Structure formats: structure tokens, C-alpha cells
Amino acid sequence: MQSFDSDLGVYGLPGDVTPFDIRFDPTNRTHVEREEDDSFTIRVWAEPELTDGLLVARQANQVVGYPMRRASKGRRFVYWQVSLTIQEGPLEYSFAFRSAAGLPVYRVPAGISNAVERLDRWTLDTSMEPFATPSWAHGAVIYQIFPDRFANGDASNDPIDVIPWDTPPTPRGFWGGDLIGIQSKLGYLEELGVDLIYLNPIFRSPSNHRYDAIDYYQVDPMLGTNQNLKGLIDDAHSRGIRVMIDASFNHVHPQFFAFQDLIEKGADSAYADWFVVNEWPVHLKRNKPRLSTGAADWLPTWIEQTGLAVVDDPHAAAGIVPSYDSWYGVATMPRVNLANPQARQYMLDVATYWISEFALDGWRMDVARYVDPDFWNDFRTAVKATNPQAFLLAEVMGNASPWLQGDRFDATMNYTFRDISLGFFAHDLIDGPEFLDRMGTMLAQYGHAATVCNQNLIGSHDTARFLTEADGARWRLNLATVCQMTVPGSPSIYYGDEIGLEGDDDPGSRGAFPWDPDPAGDPTHQLVQELARLRKRRPALRTGTWHPGTATRHMVSFERRQGKARLLVVMNRGRTKNHIANEGWNKVLWGSATISDQTITVPARRAAILSR
């Protein structure tokens, strides 16, 4: 901390008024975050040319400079960060840097300025509440399960035409997986090191994916009963494992009670405004020349299930066009109008019911960005009032910052992490320096409270499996898994990835789990298990800060720090051993590495975690 006579004396005058790109938004928790210990973390994005970052604060007639550290960097920005505690009175502040030429660069609310005057400061909002995400979810190891394909524990609830377990996955049909099957494998998940089970939808539905719910208050009979779910949750809790379920509140199946009332009563239905109907009565338009063979074969059964009328229309834009809004125009998924107060309250009641009555630990919410944004504010308020430690995870592909401001979700499905992992570990599309740049940029998108519980996935039910993307190269999957388990956030294992299950895009990625032979002997399984145990012994891997290290074309390193603890992660995707300079590391905690006074050497296609 440095003291100055005035704001004008920080780096001298005049300031360089070149339009340097320095980004700061005090209303965004990415840039200003109140921590649970009441300190404030302030982050600024500045183009790489700028150096010597200072937060210049005026408090109680004193001018103080707080040096900012380089938290990470990307191609366009260096991400500066500083933490401070407010002792008394309001704090007014601006930022000061130096240009490459050594000239002062001042950033004030109006932009780049030649000097800092009386009104050229922000006032820190000390009324800001901390963004409290569930502490148990910080760095939790997540295990995602597609319920129909994980384990069949009760053959009595199988459909008559159940598909043999080892059959390749198809869009339709049921393999017989159920909740009792999942409960029977809790010992396996406990030994693997799982902290949180994420179940794809389980409510009554005619599809195997169940994103088109018929009844949000009933577990699908092919998966079991509501009491089976209660038994699964209670058993998991006894083992220290939490359970989160998945649902879409954005769309339902036409058999959903409110939509059936529309079919029966038309515009006079009490639920008419629960949906957006463009033409009454609700019906389907069919353009026969545009109708695919698959849709034509499937249409009669679906009409029989729903009771919807079909009208031939040669001008329809597709083979089947619903007369109501639906998810991506899919007729089997009419969109719920959550702007309607009654429809909104119905979904909020669903959300709190499973939390309060079944001790569910959280929700993963499908297509979060397609839902009226203010619904999620009400959703968070309702769920957190029921259980403040419930975990709320959003499916948002891309930058989810607007949903992670402390008033909607706790975390996001981090598909950005998957894309970076594919680029470096699976496809060799980016080199080591680019990997660190992209990772640093990703981590700078969110505050710490969200970052530590973002779901870092490399595959899901909506994507091809990582091993398939990597053309079956198991070493690539293993390196990506090491990265998952060591980067800030919650590593997410998509069921079967821990034993090298393969599969193309949906439905290929939804194959049945092969329980024979014993999966516990698989090398990737052992890797996950070892790293999950290490995460529990070394808190820096779960909640520590991230610091970029050095990188070559094929090797990258980064640090995790917490208090005095420092860990170094090194990953080598190269065909030969690679070296980086040794900066005091003297112990290999996990993996393969040779340490000398000058260098750290990692064998080809291997990784290591070091300490000192």
C-alpha cells in the first residue's frame, strides 16, 4: 500500500489520453465482489501494454494506492485484481496504470482521463451483500447420470419392449435403468470420490430423456416411485453424497394437465395464458412434402397420445408446425409462458416441493437463457428460502455472467471449459500458451463464489463423449480429466467417462453403462479416484486461486494457491518428454515427473502435481 499527497501525485501529470481499453463495471460481480469475510475483491480488465496497476482510493482525506496483481491474462487483456477491507467511512476510488512508454494512464468513471479530479471516482457500494454459494458445492466432484442407462435395479418396472442393455443407443426406447439401480451403485460412486450426483430428468414423461414432463410431482414409473427417490437421496446423504435433479420449466409435454385443458376447452381454458397460442384451437399444421419419413412414422402415435388435431397446410414452413410456441419449434414441447403469474407460481411450487419434502440438494435447470430472466430471481428466492444451501446450476452455453450476479444461479455448466479442453487435449488445435490464455480469460468471466462451483465438464448427454472426440486416444481423455480435477471449479464426470465409454452426439453419448467387467479396475477410473482423494487432502485444489505458469507448444503448467499452500500442475501432451524451469518445486504429490534444481521433466502424454 502506498500513500500519496493527492490523486494527482500517483504517477504524475498529464495522463496519457490514448483510448486504452480498460474495462470495469462496478455493478457486475465479475468486477466487484463482496466476500463472505466482508472484504471486497475488485477486478479490472486492461490491455496487455499497461503495467503497474493501482487502485487509488480516497478515504478520510487520505489517498492510498493498493497494488493490483495480475490474476491471469488472455490474448486481449490482463486481468488485474486486488482485495481490500473497508475500515470506516465511504471509499472512493479510481485506477492508475503505466503505458509501455512509462506514461501515466488514469481510468475514471468517464473513461481514460488526463487527471483525477473531485468527481472522477467510483464510490464502493458497501451495502452489497456477499454472493453466498453453497460451501459444500465448492469444488465438489459431480457425477452426471442419464437414469435410463446407468443401472437396472428393478426389472419389474421395465416396459414390455425394454431394449437389451448392450444395444447401441437410439433416440427412442427404454433400456430399463432406474432409481433403485442408481441406489445399488452408491458404494461405487462413494469409492470413486463423488460428492454430488446430477440426475437428468426423472419426472413422468413419454420420452427417455424426460425433458418433456407430463407430471412434475411424480417420478416416472419406469424409474420407480417417489419413495424410491427419497430412499436414494437418504442413502446418498448417509454416505456424504448430495443429489441434484434436472428439469425444464421452459416446456412440457402436451399431456401436461394445463395443455390438455387447452385442447379440450380452447381459448376458454383457465390455462389459456399458460402458453402462447398463435391460432385457436391448438393444432398441428402438416406439410406432407416437407414431412420426413421418421416424423411421418411417429406422428400417428403422438397424435393418439395428445389428442391434437392435424391440419394439412402446403404453405407450412416445415413438415410439422404447431399452432403454439414451442421449444425450437418442436411440437412435443409447448413452451410455458412463465410471465403468467399462475404458471410461474406452479413451477416455483414444484421447485420448493422437492427441496422441502425430499431433501433434494439442488436443481440443474435446462435452457436457462430461454426463460424470462426475472423468473430466475423468483426461483432463487423461493428455493433459498426453503434451503439456503440448495445448489442452483444453470445450463448456459457461453458467458453466463448475467445469471451469476447473486440473484439467480450459483453456477453454470461450463461448456467453455469443454471447448478449451477439446482444443488442447483432444484435437491439438491450440498450443500451450493459447491454452493458458483461454483458461485465464474463462476464469476472469466470473467472481470467485461462482467459479469455485462452476461445473467443469468435458462431456454430457448433449455432446459427443470426450474419448470419441479424441479418436479413442485414452491418454488424451486422461490428461483432460487431470485438468478437470485441478482447475478451479467442480469437475464433472459424465457417467462412463471414468471407464472410457465412447459415443457420438445424442443419442450416441447416452449408451448403457457396462458393469461387466468390474469398472473399478479401469486405469481412468483409478485416476479419477486418486485425484478425488487428493482434492480432499489438499483444499487448494478445491477452492484455491489459479495462477498461470509457463507453457510450451505441448506442455502447460499452472498453480493453485491457498494461504501458504502452493501446488503446481504440469501436463504434457507431447510425444516426447518436456521440460520447464523449476522455481523451487521439490516434491511430486501425484503423477510422473523428474525434478532437478533447474528443471521439471514430465514424460510424454503424462501429468504431475508438485508441491514445495
N, C-alpha and C positions, 0 to 999 in steps of 0.2 A: 504494500500500500504506500502510495506517495502523496505528499501534501503539496499544495500549490497556493500561491497568493491569490490567484483568480483563475477563472476558466481560460482567460486569455494567455496565461502563462504555461499552459500544458506543453505544447510543442512549439510555441512561438506563433508569430503572425507574419504575413497573412496566410490563411489556409488555402491549399490548392483546391480550386473550384472545378477541376476536371470532373465530368459526371461519372465518378466511380460508382460501381454497382455495390451498394451496401444495403442489405435487406434486414429490416427489423419491423415487427408488428407487435406492439405491447399487448394487444387484445388476443393474441394467439399463444396458446400454451407451448407451442413449439419454441417460442422466443422468450416468454416469461412464464415461469412455473414456480408456484409456491410448494415447497416440500413439506412433508409431514412433520419435520422438526422446526417448521416455521421459517427456515431460511428460504432465500429466493435464488433460483438459477436463471441467469439471463444469457441468451444465445444470440449471436449476430452472424449473419452470412456476409462475407466480404470477398471480393475477387482476390485471387492469389497474389497480385502485385503488392497488396497492402501488408504492412508489418506493424509490430509493436502495438497491439490492440489494448486500449484502456477504456474502462467505463469510468467516466468522470462524473463524480457525484457532488452535489452541493447539499450540505446538511448542517443545520445550526451554524450558518455563516462560515462554514469551513468548506474548502474544495479539496476533494480527495480523489486520487486515481487508483482504481482497482485493476491490476493487470489481468487481462484475459488470456486463457490458454487456448492453444489450437486443439480442439477436441477431435477433429478429423478433417479430411479435405476431400474434395471431388474435383472433377475437371474444371468446373466454373467457379467454385467457391472454396474458401477456407471457412470452417465452422468454429467460431470463437465462442468461448464460454467462460462465465465467472459465477461464483456463488458468494452470496453475502447475507449477512444478518442485520436487520434494521434494529438499532438500539433504541432510538427515540426520534419522534418528530417525522415529518414527511421527508422523502428522499427524492430530489430532483436530479436528473442525470442526462448525459449525452455521451457520445463516443468519440474517441480520438485515435487516429492511426497515423502511420507514415507511409508515404509513397516510396516506390523504388528509388526515386531521386532524393529521398530523405526529407521531403516537404511534409508539413502537417496536413492532415485530411480530417476535417471535422464533420461528423454526421449528427444532425439535429432533426427534430420532427419535420421541418420543412424540406429536408434533403441535405445535400452537401453544402457546406457553408464556409465562408472565409474566416468566420469567427463565431464565438458563442456568446450571445447576449442574454438579457434577462428572460425573454420568452422562448429561448432556444433549448428547452429542456422538457423531457417527459417527467411526469410525476408517478412514482411507483404506486400501484394500487395495492395498498396493504390490507384492503378488505377482501382480497381474493382468497377463496377457500382452497386448501390443498386438493389436488386431484388424487383421491384415495382409491387405488385399485386394490383388489383383494390380496393381502400379503401372501396367502397360500398359493396364489397363482403366479407369483414372481419366479420366473424360471422353471415352472412346472413342466415335467415331461408329459406331453399329451399323446394319447394313443387313439387314433380315429378308427371307428368300426362302421362298416356298412352291414347292418344287422342280419340281412338275409343271407350273407355269405361268410360269416365268421365261424359259427359252430351251431350244430343242430343238437339241442339237448332234450327235445321232446317231440318225438315223431308223431304223437297224437294230434298235434296242431298243424301238421303238414297238409297242404292241399292235395286233392286226389291226383292231380297231374304234376306232383312235385318232380323237379328235374334232378337227375343224378348229380351228386356232389362234384364230381370231377369233370362235368360238362363245361366247355368254354362258355363264358358269359354272353348273354343276348339281351336285347332291350326289354323283352317281356319274359314273364315266367318267374317261378319262385324255386329257390334251392332248399328252403326249409330251415335256414338259420333262425335262431330265436333268442329271447332274453335268458331262458334257462341255460342255453348253450353258452352264452357270454358269461353268466354267473359261474358255470362249471370251469371256466378258464381264468378265473380271477387269480388263482395261485400262479399261473403262468405269467400274467401281467404284473403281479406283485414282484416276482423274481426278476422280471425284465427291468423293473425300476420305474414303472408307470405311476404318475401322480394324479392324472386326470384322464378319464375315459370320455371321449367325444363320440356320441352315438348319432349317426344320421337318422332322419325322421323315423318315428316309431308309431305314430298315430294311425288310426284306421284309414285305409286307402286301398284303391284297386291296383295300384302300381307297386313295383318292387322298390322304387326309390322313395315313395311316400311323401313327395313334396306337394302332392295334391290331396290334402287331408279332407276326409269326409266328417270326422268327429274328433275334435281336439281334446276331448275328455275321455277317450278310450284308446288304450293300446290296441294295435291291430291284432285280432285273434290269431293270425298266423305267427305272430311273435310272442304271444302269451296273453297275460291278463295284467290289469293294473297292479294287482298284488305281486305278480312276478317282477314288475318293475320295482316295486317297493322292496322286495326281497333282494334284488340285485343291488340297489342303492345301499341298503343297510349292510349287506355283506361287504360291499366295496369300502364303505366307511370304516368297518371294523378292521380293515387292512390298511387304512390310511390313504385310500384312493377315493377321489371325488368323481362325480358323474355329471356330465353336461349333455343336454339333448338339443337336437337341431330341429328347426321348423321354419316354414314360410308363413308369415302373417300377411303376405302380399297377395297370395292367390290360393284358391281352394279348388276342390273337385266339384263338378256340377251336382253331385249327390249331397253336398253340404246343405243342411236344412234350410238355410236362408235362400239359397239359389233355387232349391226345389220349390219353395213358396213362390218365387218369381215365375217359374214355369207354369205353376198351377193357377195363379191369380193375376199374372201380368202386371200392368202398371198400378193396379190396386193393392199389390202386396205391401205389407207393412215393412218389407225389407227392400223395397224398390230402390232406395237410395244407398243400400249397402254395396251396390255395384253400379257401374256406368253402362247403361244400355243405350245403344245408338238407334235401334229400331225395335219397336214392340210388335207382337210378342217376341220374346227371346227365341232365336232360331239360328240355324246354320245356313250359310249360302254355299252351294256346291257348284263348282265349275268343272264339269266332267273332263274336258280336255286337259285341264291342269292337275287333275287328281292323280297322285302317284299310285302305283299298284299296291304298295303297303298300306296306304291310307284307305284305299278302296276296300281292301280285305278287312281292315279293322273297324271301319265306320259302322256297319250294322250292329256289331256287339256294343259299341259305345252308345249308339242311339238307344238301344234297348236298355242300357244301364241308366241313362239320364232322362229319357222321355222328351228330348228336344226334337222339334220339327226340322226337316231339311227342305230348303227351297232351292231349286235349280236356278242358277244365275250365270249366264255365259259371260257376264261382264265382271264377275268377281276376280279380284287380283290374285287369288291363289285357289288351290283345289278346294280347300275348306276355309271359309271366312266366317267367324262368329259375329253375331249382331251386337256383341257386348265387348267391352275392353277385356283383354286377357294378357297374360304374361307372354310377351313376344308373339302375340297372335295365336298362341296355342289354345285351341278350343277347349281342351280339357282342364284349363287353368284360368277360369274367370278371375279377374283382378278385384280384390276387395277395396272398396272406397273407404279408406281409413280417415278421410275428412269427415265422414258421417259420425256423429258422437256416439251413437249406439253401437255401430260396428267397431269403433275404436275401443269402447269400453269392454265389448265382448272379448277382444283379443288381449286387453290388459288383464281381464279376469282370468283368462287361460294362463297367462304368464305367471301370475301370482299363485294360482291354484297348485301347480306342480311344485313350486318352491315351498309353499307352506304345508301342503298335505303330504308330500312325498319326500321332503328334504332334498330335493334336487339342488345341485350346486351351481347351476348356471344354464345359460342359453347361448347357443350359436345361432345367429339369425341370418337366414338366407336373404340374398339380394337386398341388402340393407340400403343401398343407394337408390333403389327403385321405389322406396316407401316415402310418403310425405315426411320430410325431415323432422318436423315438430312431434310426430308420433313417438320418435325415439326418446325425446325428452320426457314425455309422459311414461313411456315404458321403463326408463331408468328409475324415475321417481317411484313408480309402483313396485318394481321388483326390489329396489334397495330398501324401501320401507318395510318389506317383508323379511328380507335378509340382507343386511348391509354388505356381507361377504360373498354374495352371489356374484358370479363371474359372467360378464356380458361381452360376447365376442361377435364382431361384425364380419360378414363376408363383403369386403370391398376390395376389388382388384385395382391396384394403383394407390395413389396417395390418399390415405384415409384420414388425414388431419382434421377435416371439418367434423368428423364423427368422434374424434378423440380429444375433446376440449373439456372433459369432466362433466358434461351434461347429457351424454348419450351412452357411448360404449366404453368399456375398459380397454379393449384391444381389438386388433384386426387380424384377419387371415393374411399373412404376409407373403402374398404371391410375388412381390418384388424380390424377396429373398430367394424364392424358387428360380426366378429368371436369372439372377446373378449366378446361382449355383449351376444352372444348366450351362450358362455361357462359359464358365471357367472349368468346371469339373466334368461335364458330360460332352460338350461339343468343341472345346478348345477355341471358342470364338473370341475370347478376351484373354489378355495376359495378366501377370501378377499385379503390376501397377494399376491396371484398369480395374481389376477385382477390388483392390483396396479403395480406389476412388469411388466406385459404385457402392461399396458397402458403407463407406463413410457418409455418402450422400443419403443413403437409405436410413441410417441411424439418426441423421440430423433432421429427418422429417417430423419426428415426434419427441415429446418430452420423456423423461426417464420413467415416469409412472406407467405410461403405455408401453414403452419399448421393452421393459423387463417382462411383460406378459404377452407381447405380440406372438402369434402362432407362426413360428418359422417352419414352413412346410417345404418339402421337395416333391410331394405328390399328393393327390387327393382323388376323390370319386369323380371329379370333373376334369381330370387331366390324365395323360398317359403316365404310367409309372416311370420313376426315375431310371430304373435299370433298363427299361425298354428304350428310353431316350438315349441312354448311354450304350446302345447296341450290345447289351449283355455283359459289359465290362464291369465285373463286380468291384474291382479296385476303385473305379470311379464312384460307384454308389457308396463305398466305404469312406472315401475322402469327403464326399458331400455330407455324409452322416456325421463325421467328425466336426465339420464346420457347423452343422446344425446344433451339435451338443456343446459348442464352445462360443458361439456368437451370442450377444445379448438377446434375450427373449425366451420363449418357450418352445423347445424343439418338439416337432410333431411327427410321430411315426404313423404313417398310413398302414393299416393292418396288412401284414405280409411283407412289407418292405424290409423288415428286420430279418427275413429269411430269403430275400432276393426274389420275391414274387414279381412276375412281369405282366404287362398288359398295355395295349394301346389305349387311345382315348375312349371315353364312355361309349359302349359298355365294357370295353376290354379291360379297363382298370378295376372292374368290380368282380373279379374272379373269386371262387371259393378258396378259403384258407386250407392249405394241405397239411393236415395234422400228422400224417404218417409219411416219412419217419419223424422222430421226435425233433421239433424245431429248435429245441434248446441247444443242440449240437452245432448249429449253423454258425460259421465264423462272424457273419454280420450281426447275428443275434448276440454273440458274445461281446462284440464291440459295443453295441448299444448298452448292454448290461454293465460293462466295465465303466463306460463314460457316465452312465446314470448314477452309478455308485460314487464316482469321483466328484460329480456335481454336488452330491450331498455332503461330501467331506470338505469340499473347497467352495465356500459361499461366493468367492469372486467369480466363479463360472456361472452362477445363477443370477447374481444381482450387481456384480462389479461393473465399473466403467470400461469402455472399449477404447483402445488406443492403437492406431495403425502402426505397424512395424516397417520392415523392409520387404522388398519384393523383387524378384527376377521374372523372367518370362514365365517360368513354370513353378516357381515357389513363392509362397506368401507367408508372412508372419504378422501377428498382432498380439497385443497384450490385453489381459483382463486384470483390473486393479480394484482392490477394496481395502481401505485402511493401509496397513503396511504390507499386505499380501499382494504379490505380483506374480502372474503366470504368463508364460509365453506359449502361444500356439503356432506351430510351424507345419505347413502342408506342402508336399512336393508331388506335383502331378507328372513330373518329367520322367523320361525313360532311363535316366541315369541319376546317380546321387547328386544332390545340390548342396551348396554351402551359403551361409550368411554369416556376417560378423557376429562374434559373441560379445555381448555387452554385460558380462557379469553373471550369466546363467550357469549353474553348476550341478543341476540335478534333473534327471529325466523322471517325471512323475508317471508318464504313460507313453506308450508308443516306441518308436525306433529313432534314435538319434545318437550321434557320437559328439562329445563335447571336448574341445581343446581350449586353450587360453584365448586363441584368436578366432576360432570358427565353430559353428554348429553345422554338422553334416547330417542330412536326412536321406535315407535310401530312396531309390526310385519308387514312386507311387505309394509313398507311406507318409505318416504324420507323427508328430510328437507334441507333448505338452511338457514344458520345463518350468522349474522354479529356481529361486535363489534365496 
